[in-house]
Amino acid sequence: MAELERLGNDLLAFYVAANRLYTSAARGRTPAWVLECLEQGKPERVRELGRLRRYRSALPIMIRPDLMALDSGGFMATELDAVPGGFGVLGAISRAYQELGFTLVGGDDGMVRGLAAALRGAASVDDPSVALVVADESEDYRPEMDWAATALREAGLPTRQIHPRDLRLQDEALEMRNCDGWEPVNLVYRFLELHDLPNIPKIDLVIYAMKHRLATVTAPFKSYLEEKLLFYLFHHPELDEFWRGALGTDTQARLQRMLPPTWLLDPQPIPPTAAVDPPLMAGKRRIRHWDDLRGLSQRERRLVLKPSGFSELAWGSRGVTIGHDVNQEVWDQAVDSALASFETTPYILQQFHQSRRVGVSYYDVEFDAIRPMTGRARLSPYYMVVDGKTRLCGVLVTVVPAANKVIHGTSESVMMPAMVSDEAEI
């Protein structure tokens, strides 16, 4: 528990440093290739939004890493999400467990209270009216966002879940539609992907309102903070001094244990005198050139390929390929595809990490019975940023059958909130 609580502020420091790295690169103060990595494949409009002066220091108000509890002890973060879903689900099921007498991580109604505090802190007015704007691509999340909006209203924060088409500009004010007409919007929580901007109705109104200080938007339009290749930059030897200076030695060391080494599949030829750094091992074989990834045995393919971001394939495990879960032909094709798509959708490579086995029980709806299951768990702590610090407001635990290689996006899972127990086996 202490490790999870400390992790929140470490990750916030990581976002502050990543934001600074991009800003420095945009000003030519850090290597040009850093900027090229973070802007690869992105249209001018997205790059321009990421550089708005007013939002130069703006950061996400919600941080959620996906953590694997390792057999060797400790956690490994498979990725970091600045615009996560699931907080409505966690808030709802947490209330159910609280009514049964459980004391959960985050405390009583921790998700709702924490989110309300973070939204208030992000707004430019004391008593903001909030719109949770959910785009069509995120339609599956709409029910939980509707639950969250209702819970926030009950907590005293005027909030509605709306479709982008239910926004308008009226007399230099951003407004959202309700069942009785229209009401003002002071804060937009964007639950939409930046790669989808051309398809989102009324997005120009949101951007206009943001630029003219009519409303605040969070998370900020900073695509570079939503890239998985930030892990690659974090472990890059050439940037080690930057991260140490930005984070401090202790925070850097903790994050180095938590954030897995990551490689960017850049198709540029690697000179004969060079090699992949940090070293990448496939089984006992060292990968020196990306061509070495082809033809690996199943045992050597304990690797994961995934798009870094800014793509419809970059969420829900849509673009993920797990090497030892597919045959050699599929893996080789995935490598070729990843290298070929570099200019539009960069891919990253990580070594496969599997969480330890845990035992859970679940309710079998069909047979009205409680069933045991052995599976593998992912911990998703939700941190809300309030007054420059993080609050751990809850932890969503997802357990899938042990044979599953992928946890995110799987069709069968047991989901529950976390509590602290003195029992060693938990």
C-alpha positions as CSV (number, residue, x, y, z in Angstrom):
1,M,0.0,0.0,0.0
2,A,2.8,2.4,0.8
3,E,4.4,1.6,-2.5
4,L,1.2,2.4,-4.4
5,E,0.7,5.6,-2.5
6,R,4.2,6.8,-3.3
7,L,3.9,5.7,-6.9
8,G,1.2,8.3,-7.6
9,N,3.5,11.3,-6.9
10,D,6.4,9.5,-8.8
11,L,4.1,9.2,-11.8
12,L,3.0,12.8,-11.5
13,A,6.7,13.8,-11.4
14,F,7.2,11.7,-14.5
15,Y,4.5,13.6,-16.4
16,V,5.9,16.9,-15.3
17,A,9.3,15.8,-16.6
18,A,7.9,14.5,-19.8
19,N,6.0,17.7,-20.4
20,R,9.3,19.6,-19.8
21,L,11.2,17.3,-22.1
22,Y,8.7,18.0,-25.0
23,T,8.8,21.7,-24.4
24,S,12.6,21.8,-24.3
25,A,12.7,19.7,-27.5
26,A,10.2,22.1,-29.2
27,R,12.5,25.0,-28.3
28,G,15.6,23.1,-29.6
29,R,17.2,22.7,-26.2
30,T,17.1,18.9,-26.2
31,P,17.9,16.5,-29.1
32,A,15.8,17.0,-32.3
33,W,15.1,13.3,-32.5
34,V,13.1,13.5,-29.2
35,L,10.6,15.9,-30.9
36,E,10.5,13.8,-34.0
37,C,9.6,10.7,-31.9
38,L,6.8,12.5,-30.0
39,E,5.3,14.2,-33.1
40,Q,5.7,11.3,-35.6
41,G,2.6,10.8,-37.7
42,K,0.6,13.7,-36.1
43,P,-1.1,16.4,-38.1
44,E,-0.2,20.0,-37.7
45,R,-3.4,20.8,-35.8
46,V,-2.6,18.3,-33.1
47,R,0.9,19.5,-32.8
48,E,-0.3,23.1,-32.5
49,L,-2.8,22.2,-29.8
50,G,0.0,20.6,-27.8
51,R,2.0,23.8,-27.8
52,L,-0.6,26.3,-26.7
53,R,1.1,28.7,-24.3
54,R,-1.8,28.9,-21.9
55,Y,-1.6,25.1,-21.4
56,R,2.1,24.8,-21.3
57,S,2.2,23.5,-17.7
58,A,-1.2,21.7,-17.8
59,L,-1.2,18.0,-17.0
60,P,-3.8,15.3,-16.7
61,I,-5.9,15.3,-13.5
62,M,-6.3,11.5,-13.5
63,I,-3.4,9.0,-13.8
64,R,-3.9,5.3,-14.1
65,P,-1.0,2.8,-14.5
66,D,-1.7,-0.8,-15.3
67,L,0.4,-2.8,-12.9
68,M,1.4,-6.5,-12.9
69,A,2.1,-8.0,-9.5
70,L,5.2,-10.1,-10.2
71,D,6.2,-13.5,-8.8
72,S,9.5,-11.9,-7.8
73,G,7.7,-9.2,-5.8
74,G,6.9,-5.6,-6.6
75,F,5.0,-4.3,-9.6
76,M,5.7,-3.7,-13.3
77,A,3.7,-1.1,-15.2
78,T,2.7,-2.3,-18.7
79,E,1.4,1.1,-19.6
80,L,0.3,4.5,-18.3
81,D,-3.0,6.1,-19.2
82,A,-3.7,9.8,-18.9
83,V,-7.3,9.6,-20.1
84,P,-8.5,6.3,-18.6
85,G,-11.9,4.7,-18.6
86,G,-13.1,2.5,-15.8
87,F,-13.4,5.1,-13.1
88,G,-17.2,5.0,-13.3
89,V,-17.2,1.2,-13.0
90,L,-14.8,1.3,-10.1
91,G,-16.9,4.0,-8.4
92,A,-20.1,2.0,-8.8
93,I,-18.8,-1.4,-7.6
94,S,-17.0,0.2,-4.8
95,R,-20.3,1.5,-3.4
96,A,-21.7,-2.0,-3.6
97,Y,-18.7,-3.4,-1.5
98,Q,-18.9,-0.5,0.9
99,E,-22.6,-1.2,1.6
100,L,-21.4,-4.8,2.5
101,G,-19.0,-3.3,5.1
102,F,-15.7,-3.5,3.3
103,T,-13.1,-0.8,3.8
104,L,-11.6,-0.1,0.5
105,V,-8.4,1.6,-0.8
106,G,-9.3,5.2,-1.2
107,G,-11.8,5.3,1.6
108,D,-15.6,5.9,1.5
109,D,-16.7,6.9,-2.0
110,G,-13.0,7.7,-2.7
111,M,-13.4,7.7,-6.5
112,V,-16.3,10.2,-6.5
113,R,-14.8,12.5,-3.9
114,G,-11.4,12.4,-5.5
115,L,-12.6,13.1,-9.0
116,A,-14.8,16.0,-7.7
117,A,-11.8,17.6,-6.0
118,A,-9.6,17.1,-9.1
119,L,-12.2,18.7,-11.4
120,R,-12.7,21.6,-9.1
121,G,-9.0,22.2,-8.9
122,A,-8.7,22.1,-12.7
123,A,-11.4,24.6,-13.4
124,S,-10.9,28.4,-13.6
125,V,-13.9,29.2,-11.5
126,D,-14.8,28.2,-7.9
127,D,-18.1,26.3,-8.6
128,P,-17.7,24.9,-12.1
129,S,-20.3,23.3,-14.3
130,V,-18.7,20.2,-15.8
131,A,-19.3,18.3,-19.1
132,L,-18.0,14.8,-19.4
133,V,-17.8,14.7,-23.2
134,V,-17.9,11.2,-24.6
135,A,-17.2,10.7,-28.4
136,D,-18.7,7.9,-30.6
137,E,-15.5,6.0,-30.5
138,S,-15.8,5.7,-26.7
139,E,-19.5,4.8,-26.9
140,D,-19.0,1.6,-24.8
141,Y,-17.9,3.8,-21.9
142,R,-21.0,6.0,-22.0
143,P,-23.0,4.2,-19.3
144,E,-20.2,4.4,-16.7
145,M,-19.7,8.1,-17.6
146,D,-23.4,8.7,-17.1
147,W,-23.1,7.0,-13.7
148,A,-20.1,9.2,-12.8
149,A,-21.9,12.3,-13.8
150,T,-24.9,11.4,-11.6
151,A,-22.6,10.6,-8.7
152,L,-20.7,13.9,-9.1
153,R,-24.0,15.9,-9.1
154,E,-25.0,14.1,-5.9
155,A,-21.6,15.2,-4.5
156,G,-22.5,18.8,-5.2
157,L,-20.6,19.3,-8.5
158,P,-23.0,20.1,-11.4
159,T,-21.9,17.5,-14.1
160,R,-23.5,16.0,-17.1
161,Q,-22.4,13.3,-19.5
162,I,-23.0,14.5,-23.1
163,H,-22.2,13.8,-26.7
164,P,-20.1,16.4,-28.4
165,R,-23.1,17.4,-30.6
166,D,-24.9,18.6,-27.5
167,L,-22.5,21.6,-27.1
168,R,-23.0,25.1,-28.5
169,L,-21.5,28.6,-28.3
170,Q,-24.0,31.2,-27.2
171,D,-23.0,34.8,-26.5
172,E,-19.4,33.9,-26.1
173,A,-20.2,31.1,-23.6
174,L,-19.9,27.4,-24.1
175,E,-23.2,25.6,-23.2
176,M,-24.4,22.0,-23.0
177,R,-27.9,20.7,-23.6
178,N,-29.9,19.2,-20.8
179,C,-33.5,17.9,-20.6
180,D,-34.8,21.4,-19.9
181,G,-32.7,23.4,-22.4
182,W,-29.2,24.7,-22.1
183,E,-26.7,25.4,-19.3
184,P,-23.2,26.9,-19.2
185,V,-20.0,24.8,-19.2
186,N,-16.9,25.9,-17.3
187,L,-15.0,22.7,-17.6
188,V,-14.8,20.0,-20.3
189,Y,-13.5,16.6,-19.3
190,R,-12.6,15.1,-22.7
191,F,-13.2,11.4,-23.1
192,L,-12.2,11.3,-26.7
193,E,-9.1,10.3,-28.6
194,L,-7.0,13.0,-30.3
195,H,-6.5,10.9,-33.4
196,D,-10.3,11.1,-33.8
197,L,-10.6,14.9,-33.8
198,P,-11.7,15.2,-37.4
199,N,-14.7,13.0,-36.7
200,I,-15.9,14.7,-33.6
201,P,-18.8,17.1,-34.0
202,K,-18.5,20.5,-32.4
203,I,-14.8,20.0,-31.5
204,D,-14.0,23.3,-33.1
205,L,-16.3,25.0,-30.5
206,V,-14.5,23.2,-27.7
207,I,-11.1,24.4,-29.0
208,Y,-12.4,27.9,-29.6
209,A,-13.8,28.0,-26.0
210,M,-10.5,26.8,-24.7
211,K,-8.3,29.2,-26.6
212,H,-10.5,32.2,-25.6
213,R,-10.6,31.2,-21.9
214,L,-14.4,30.5,-22.1
215,A,-13.9,27.0,-20.6
216,T,-11.1,24.8,-19.4
217,V,-10.4,21.4,-21.0
218,T,-8.8,18.5,-19.2
219,A,-6.9,16.3,-20.0
220,P,-5.1,18.9,-22.0
221,F,-4.7,18.4,-25.8
222,K,-1.2,17.0,-25.4
223,S,-0.8,13.9,-27.6
224,Y,2.8,13.5,-26.5
225,L,1.7,12.7,-22.9
226,E,-0.4,9.9,-24.2
227,E,2.4,8.0,-26.0
228,K,3.6,4.7,-24.8
229,L,7.0,5.5,-26.3
230,L,7.5,7.8,-23.3
231,F,8.8,4.6,-21.6
232,Y,11.4,4.3,-24.5
233,L,12.5,7.9,-23.9
234,F,12.7,7.3,-20.1
235,H,15.1,4.4,-20.6
236,H,17.1,6.0,-23.4
237,P,20.8,6.3,-22.4
238,E,21.2,9.7,-24.1
239,L,18.4,11.1,-21.9
240,D,19.6,9.6,-18.6
241,E,21.0,12.9,-17.3
242,F,17.8,14.8,-18.2
243,W,15.6,12.4,-16.2
244,R,18.0,12.4,-13.2
245,G,17.9,16.1,-13.1
246,A,14.2,16.4,-13.6
247,L,13.2,13.6,-11.2
248,G,16.0,13.2,-8.7
249,T,18.0,10.1,-8.2
250,D,15.6,8.3,-5.9
251,T,12.4,8.9,-8.0
252,Q,14.3,7.9,-11.2
253,A,15.5,4.7,-9.6
254,R,12.0,3.7,-8.4
255,L,10.6,4.4,-11.8
256,Q,13.3,2.4,-13.5
257,R,12.2,-0.6,-11.5
258,M,8.5,0.1,-12.3
259,L,8.5,1.2,-16.0
260,P,9.7,-1.6,-18.3
261,P,12.6,-1.1,-20.8
262,T,10.9,-0.2,-24.1
263,W,12.2,-0.1,-27.6
264,L,11.0,2.0,-30.6
265,L,10.8,0.1,-33.9
266,D,12.4,2.7,-36.1
267,P,13.1,1.2,-39.5
268,Q,16.2,3.4,-40.1
269,P,19.2,1.1,-40.7
270,I,21.4,0.6,-37.6
271,P,25.1,1.0,-38.5
272,P,27.3,-2.1,-38.3
273,T,29.2,-0.5,-35.4
274,A,26.0,0.2,-33.4
275,A,23.5,-2.0,-31.6
276,V,20.2,-1.7,-29.8
277,D,20.6,0.1,-26.5
278,P,19.5,-0.6,-23.8
279,P,20.3,-4.3,-24.7
280,L,17.3,-6.3,-25.9
281,M,17.3,-10.1,-25.3
282,A,15.1,-12.6,-27.0
283,G,15.6,-15.7,-24.9
284,K,19.4,-16.0,-24.9
285,R,19.8,-14.2,-28.2
286,R,20.7,-10.5,-28.2
287,I,18.8,-8.4,-30.8
288,R,21.3,-6.2,-32.6
289,H,19.1,-5.2,-35.6
290,W,15.3,-5.3,-36.1
291,D,15.8,-8.0,-38.7
292,D,16.8,-10.2,-35.8
293,L,13.2,-10.2,-34.6
294,R,12.1,-12.3,-37.5
295,G,12.4,-16.0,-37.3
296,L,12.5,-16.2,-33.5
297,S,11.4,-19.4,-31.9
298,Q,8.3,-19.4,-29.7
299,R,10.4,-19.4,-26.5
300,E,12.4,-16.4,-27.9
301,R,9.3,-14.5,-28.8
302,R,8.3,-13.6,-25.2
303,L,7.9,-10.1,-26.6
304,V,5.0,-7.6,-27.0
305,L,4.5,-5.3,-30.0
306,K,2.0,-2.5,-29.7
307,P,1.3,0.9,-31.2
308,S,2.6,3.8,-29.2
309,G,-0.5,6.0,-29.5
310,F,-2.4,8.4,-31.7
311,S,-4.2,5.5,-33.5
312,E,-7.5,3.7,-33.3
313,L,-5.4,0.6,-32.6
314,A,-3.6,2.1,-29.5
315,W,-6.3,1.3,-26.9
316,G,-8.2,-1.8,-25.8
317,S,-5.3,-4.1,-26.9
318,R,-6.5,-3.8,-30.5
319,G,-3.0,-3.5,-32.0
320,V,-1.2,-5.7,-29.5
321,T,0.7,-8.8,-30.7
322,I,2.2,-11.1,-28.1
323,G,5.0,-13.1,-29.7
324,H,4.7,-16.4,-28.0
325,D,0.9,-16.4,-28.4
326,V,1.0,-16.4,-32.2
327,N,2.9,-18.5,-34.7
328,Q,6.1,-17.4,-36.4
329,E,4.5,-16.3,-39.6
330,V,2.0,-14.0,-37.8
331,W,4.8,-12.6,-35.6
332,D,7.1,-11.9,-38.6
333,Q,4.2,-10.1,-40.3
334,A,3.5,-8.1,-37.2
335,V,7.1,-7.0,-37.1
336,D,7.1,-6.0,-40.8
337,S,3.8,-4.1,-40.3
338,A,5.1,-2.3,-37.3
339,L,8.3,-1.2,-39.1
340,A,6.3,-0.2,-42.2
341,S,3.9,2.0,-40.3
342,F,6.6,4.0,-38.4
343,E,5.8,7.3,-40.2
344,T,2.1,7.2,-39.3
345,T,1.9,5.0,-36.2
346,P,5.1,4.2,-34.4
347,Y,5.2,0.8,-32.6
348,I,7.1,-0.1,-29.4
349,L,8.5,-3.4,-28.2
350,Q,8.6,-4.6,-24.7
351,Q,9.5,-7.9,-23.0
352,F,6.5,-9.9,-21.9
353,H,5.7,-9.7,-18.2
354,Q,3.2,-11.9,-16.6
355,S,1.6,-11.3,-13.2
356,R,1.6,-14.0,-10.5
357,R,-1.3,-16.4,-10.1
358,V,-4.0,-15.5,-7.6
359,G,-7.2,-17.2,-6.4
360,V,-10.5,-15.3,-6.6
361,S,-14.2,-16.1,-6.3
362,Y,-16.9,-14.9,-8.7
363,Y,-20.6,-15.0,-9.0
364,D,-21.9,-17.3,-11.8
365,V,-25.1,-15.6,-12.9
366,E,-26.4,-18.6,-14.9
367,F,-26.2,-21.1,-12.1
368,D,-26.6,-18.7,-9.2
369,A,-23.5,-20.0,-7.5
370,I,-20.1,-18.7,-6.2
371,R,-17.2,-20.2,-8.2
372,P,-13.5,-20.3,-7.5
373,M,-11.0,-19.3,-10.2
374,T,-7.2,-19.2,-10.5
375,G,-6.1,-16.4,-12.6
376,R,-3.7,-13.6,-13.3
377,A,-4.3,-10.1,-11.9
378,R,-3.8,-6.6,-13.1
379,L,-4.0,-3.7,-10.6
380,S,-5.2,-0.4,-11.9
381,P,-4.8,2.3,-9.2
382,Y,-6.6,5.6,-9.9
383,Y,-4.7,8.7,-8.8
384,M,-6.4,12.1,-8.8
385,V,-4.2,15.2,-9.0
386,V,-5.4,17.8,-6.4
387,D,-3.3,20.8,-5.4
388,G,-0.2,19.5,-7.1
389,K,-0.2,16.1,-5.4
390,T,-1.8,12.8,-6.1
391,R,-4.5,11.0,-4.1
392,L,-4.9,7.3,-4.4
393,C,-8.7,7.1,-4.7
394,G,-9.2,3.4,-5.5
395,V,-7.7,0.4,-7.1
396,L,-9.5,-1.7,-9.7
397,V,-8.3,-5.3,-9.8
398,T,-9.0,-7.4,-12.9
399,V,-8.4,-11.1,-12.9
400,V,-8.5,-13.2,-16.1
401,P,-8.2,-17.0,-16.5
402,A,-4.6,-18.0,-16.1
403,A,-4.3,-19.2,-19.7
404,N,-5.0,-15.7,-21.0
405,K,-2.0,-13.8,-22.2
406,V,-3.8,-10.4,-22.5
407,I,-5.7,-8.8,-19.6
408,H,-6.7,-5.5,-21.1
409,G,-9.7,-5.9,-23.4
410,T,-10.3,-9.6,-22.7
411,S,-13.9,-10.9,-22.9
412,E,-13.9,-12.8,-19.5
413,S,-12.7,-11.3,-16.3
414,V,-13.4,-10.9,-12.6
415,M,-13.4,-7.2,-11.6
416,M,-13.3,-5.9,-8.0
417,P,-12.1,-3.0,-5.9
418,A,-9.0,-3.5,-3.7
419,M,-8.8,-3.5,0.1
420,V,-5.9,-3.9,2.4
421,S,-5.6,-7.2,4.2
422,D,-3.2,-8.6,6.8
423,E,-3.5,-12.1,5.2
424,A,-0.2,-12.9,3.6
425,E,-1.7,-14.9,0.7
426,I,-3.6,-11.9,-0.5
